[in-house]
Amino acid sequence: MTAARSDRRAGGAPASSEYRRALEQLYRRRRFGLRPGVEVERAVLGALDDPQQRLPAIHVTGSKGKGSVSTMAAAIVAAHGRHTGLFTSPHLASYRERFRLDGREIPPEAVVEGLGRVEAATARLLASGSIDREPTFFEATTAIAFDWFARSGAEALVAEVGIGGRLDATNVLPSRVGVLTTIELEHTEILGPTLAAIAGEKAGILHAGMRAVVGELPDEAAEVVTRTADRLGVPVWRLGREIRGERTDLAPDGQDIEVRLPGHAPLPLHLPLLGAFQVGNAALAVAASARFLEAEGRALDPAATRRGLAHVQIPGRLQRVARDPELLYDVAHTPGSARAVAVGVAEIAPLADPASSAIVFGCLAGKRVEAILDALAPIARTVVVVPVRSERALPVAELRAAAAGRFPRIVVAPGAAEGLRLARAATGPDGVTLVVGSDYLVGELLRPEGSDEPDLSDPGHGPPPSAEDVAR
């Protein structure tokens, strides 16, 4: 059997051996860890003829919601007739999820070609002394993305940051709109120990000449963002003030909402997503799209906006996987997002019996696991704790200890698939099964059996180097 026929990628289509090797090369870059700063990214992109300069962008940061906002904004801008790229991270089942143009994932051969271009540029820069280190996994991924989007004729880009904003590799874009969704205590070892410090890092995506769209922030964070925007002369629309979003009806396949923006008539929309938290995300996405189009001298078209949102799907965000009883997946891994998920589950299944419901839970070390489980405890009496496939996984013994006193029934499973089987067995006909706690956990369950795609990678993190890596 030929290599082209023997290799299978996520989703079932053939994956070439060259694509597999390219992914292996990329994933070896995780050993470089996280290197805040844009100097290497700028140099590599410069050696590729600065593709980012041909990508007018909406740049999105925030502690949660940025993936949903990015996906919805890209769909809206594309529906207005612009070839629109979408760059998000991390991925769940396939590396190619990170790069989409008009909703279509990057082809495997474009990943191979793009990595080759980035590695050739890196070699030239290292030989000339222009850079003193290799790009990290996320820096190389960002360079591949911007290069591919530009060469593929993208006319607009919606880009989600990796971590933070000010020193993120994506912060080289000529962004017309900057979006800050929410701010919570997260990645404190990188972004700082306070909400104000984190807000300062995330507000670093704001630049003179752009417009800003900002979600509802804690006062301490909002003050920092306001000062930054004022200093740069960046006009701001804020959720709950200039931007209003409210639900008008709850439907089995999503929800009807109304968005109000300055200078626009009220805009009724159908959102095919579950969860009250998506109402605010949709309002931010509509606002960001409107501001982006304004920068082009165009107006937001209600019909195009409805078309753009009509078929939006976001895996791992209160994703309904099965019914009777309900099975939901969510990547929530902060206390705030866990609270939002708990509210969403109560709305989706208002008559669900917690005694008949079960949660499959796993997360990474460093998460506020007790607070997350506090938020989830009201919706289920059974929790199945599982390890996630990451060297940074929180050990199952610590998961079990955190669940003690919060859930009457605690079950330990050796992995995600077995944990899901046990949780479904414990879920009664009037209950709900929720898989939650980590992108890694949801991604493992979404990845088709036998897929040759590597496991999920956070930007900047990875396993210790192997002997082969050291030799390189």
Secondary structure, 3 states (H helix, E strand, C coil): CCHHHHCECCCCCECCHHHHHHHHHHHHHHHHCCCCCCHHHHHHHHHCCCHHHHCCEEEEECCCCHHHHHHHHHHHHHHCCCCEEEECCCCCCCHHHHEEECCEECCHHHHHHHHHHHHHHHHHHHHHCCCCCCCCHHHHHHHHHHHHHHHCCCCEEEEECCCCCCCCCCCCCCEEEEEECCCCCCCHHHHCCCHHHHHHHHHHHCCCCCEEEECCCCHHHHHHHHHHHHHHCCCEEEECCCEEEEEEEEECCEEEEEEECCCCCCEEEEECCCCCHHHHHHHHHHHHHHHHHHHCCCCCCHHHHHHHHHCCCCCCCCEEEECCCEEEEECCCCHHHHHHHHHHHHHHCCCCCHHHCEEEECCECCCCHHHHHHHHHHHCCEEEECCCCCCCECCHHHHHHHHCCCCCEEEECCCHHHHHHHHHHHCCCCCEEEEECCHHHHHHHHCCCCCCCCCCCCCCCCCCCCHHHHHC
